[in-house]
Amino acid sequence: MQNQHHLNEQLEERAGYFPVSGAHLYAVLHEVEKPVARVLLVGPFASERHNSYLPWVRWARSLAAEKIEVLRYDYRGIGESTGDFEQMTFADWSDDVRLLAAWFADRTPHAPLVLHGLGMGAVLAGRAFDEGIGDALLLWSAPANANQALRATLMRWVGLEQIFKFGPDRKSASDYIRELEQGAPLEVDGYRWPVSLWRDSFEFMLPAALENEERAAEKYERPVRIVKLTREAAPLAKGGLVGYDDLKDFNWLYAPNREWIATVAAQMNKGVAYA
Amino acid sequence: MLESIGNRELIVLDGLGVRLRGTYHRPADRTHDSTTGDSTAGDSAASRTKLNRTGVLFVNSLSLPRAASGDSAVYWADSMAAHGYPAFRIDLPGLGDSEGEASPDLLDTISSGDLAAVGAGAAKQLVQRFGLTGMVIFGHCAGAVSALFAGAASSECAGLILLDPYFHLPQAKRPKVRQELSDWARRSRVGAFLSNSYDRARKLRLALRGSALPGNANSALLARWKQVAAAGLPILLLKAPGIKAQGSKPRAGEFDYIGYVLKLAGRKSRVSVDFVEGADHSFANHAGRKAVERLIAGWLTAQFPLTNFSPSARNVSLLRVDKKQNESRESQAAPADLGCALEGR
């Protein structure tokens, strides 16, 4: 067996931790020599991370194979990152995007930085982009606000829960939402959602200009691509079965998005102004 | 980027030609072994230290990454480390952050024991690298199948912790009609009545068949079970409440695999079976993870007592774990995962 240091010299993927306030972020860098672009992946939230981990990693690898360097990471308090999930706020998760984007953008040689968010990650990436971070933005299944992302996760969980409950023991999504709104935390797929998470999610909005590509182009004058994923993209989109759908071929989704990133980056690298 | 923080260190293993990634949770009295913060440290002090104690190796549950549902594996690994046991969570080939391609027929791959060699190889590397006396292999659901196959193939395996293992060959996907029928049965009164009638019919069929194994039993897995259990390997088997099941007994009409494997293990076996009330099938809900934590801690200290573990360090670590637990409140059980291999049994 070789140790981490020795293997790092050959590895294209480098895992490590970034220190943040009171915690460490786990990240994996898909390292590329002379990259044409860099993409920061702001991924699925909480339990969605586990369900869609494989297609998310494969997406990162498919980009790296095309000379696009990728940094993916786990939200603070989730997965391999440390921190207490219940204590985290949208402000913390926004700080993490800023920190990682700054670190990634500073790498040499310089290459255009693309922010790519999925679901809750789309809201975080969109807000960072609105602050002026990144040269381009790719959104998959961007909700209007964080609450919509939480609802999608909740609906999926309720659907699973109902499989194991009969008759009167079965609760609907509305029942759980009512409990949250009455001030009771809710445990969803092993994550305890504090009431504050639910409450704050209504106000954590995707910037209005990211409602569609036309408005985004007008406001930001930087490339923006907005993709609404359908059921075929499960488990990246709602639906699907862990262990089955996460192993299927996603190249139909990867290829056009990868091509968009490569095209946008090529134009930027040539100094072509975005119109 | 740091490779080591607090009690955690990222590790890379050889997975029969592909690089496996994992996380090492240092035991509480060895948290300062590593050169924390030095990303160039590589072969850290921890990796050079001979721990001379039993470790615990977690393998993936089906296609879930090594953190497992609700990050429960992280929680348990932290807890074991706090009790003095070095814990390792790895991603098998093609899963999580590890290299390789997972088979589209992952369930079949697992059921046929194709991951045994890589699991056993990982255990061997870790035992050698950290100077361990042996390795307990931990798996949940499909991961328990992988753990059992790997344990049988490993001379380093000192024990097994199996959460909701199954001994049949699961269908990769249930027919849609059957899935919808099941859902209707759960929703409606008529459906519930028909479901109960169906269970009674299956119970009758089961009684007529006697103790014969069902046609979809995983005979290769049962053979590995007999091999390790009959040889006296310590095994902790934890069961969560099943669908329409009474306690640790199976649902009416289902074959009692646990009863069967206990008989198969024989009199010399060291198998402990515990029913985890309040847990869901993932064991990731608060009640489930706490109960599992408690049961594992008790079992590990009984089976693999530590003679070289500093109690003061342990107290400090346990305080940290307890504090986190106290901050949390009890809640209801969460559901099992639809994607689980147990569904469709």
Interface residues (C-beta under 8 A of the other chain):
Chain A: M1 Q2 N3 Q4 H5 H6 L7 N8 L11 E13 R14 A15 G16 Y17 F18 P19 H24 A27 V28 L29 S47 R49 H50 Y53 L54 V57 I78 G79 E80 T82 D84 F85 E86 W157 G159 L160 E161 Q162 I163 F164 K165 F166 G167 R170 P185 L186 E187 V188 D189 G190 Y191 R192 L241 V242 G243 Y244 D246 L247 K248
Chain B: M1 L2 E3 I5 G6 R8 L10 I11 V12 L13 D14 R19 R21 T23 S39 T40 A41 G42 D43 S47 L62 S63 L64 P65 R66 A67 A68 S69 G70 D71 S72 V74 L95 G96 D97 E99 A102 S103 P104 L106 L107 Q125 Q128 R129 A142 A172 K173 S182 D183 R186 R187 R189 A192 S195 I243 K244 D280 H281 S282 A284 N285 H286 R289 K324 E327 S328 R329 S331 Q332 A334 P335 A336 D337 L338 G339 C340 A341 E343
